[in-house]
């Protein structure tokens, strides 16, 4: 039988050696699977009348997701660390210099098919609300809520259902079950907070609400072991 050798012109022949592949994998620095947009935010705390408050900004009407409550932050630029991006965006959006923010740490990172978002917790020890200078293009207005309120009130989670469309271009015929295949994670449970009565004109929901809820969970769980 005639033997066929590998194509000498195939550029991948040289890397099909097990030792080479082993070294490649051992040296590889893992990252989330996909091509998500990377961003970072700061959950900001400020003391008002001896009570800790969270600061929220309401996004301007001319930018993406207008009118939504959020924390300051934004996209991470090339060569920038998540914390540096969060501090830069906070100064751009709220007029708070980086040296005025005392970073206490980072809580859970949110990872989805579209985004990777880092959430830092920061405190303003020598700052007053009157010192805030929000960018009128990005921020319509801001408001605060006592931390104690969130420790005493949990959000309500609502199920957002998503279903495949039979007339889409997706090749349902190639998978067992077709359009009735039990696709994983199509539905989402999204949190909504009922805020104090004087804030009934704003809505706190989605990712920002989830960050608040997780922040309070961390505090509550840690306090149980004190």
Buried (B, 14 or more C-beta within 10 A) or exposed (E): EEEEEEEEEEEEEEEEEEEEEEEEEEEEEEEEEEEBEBBBBBBBBBBEEEEBBBBBBBBBEEBEEEEBBBBBBBEBEEEBEBBBBBBBBBBBBBBBEBEBBEBEEBBBEBEBEEBBBBBBBBBBEEBEEEBBEBBEEBBBEBBBBBBEBBBEBEBEEEEEEEEEEEEEEEEBEEEEEEBEEEEEEEEEEBBBBEBEEEBEEBBBBBBBBBBBBBBBEBEEEEEEEE
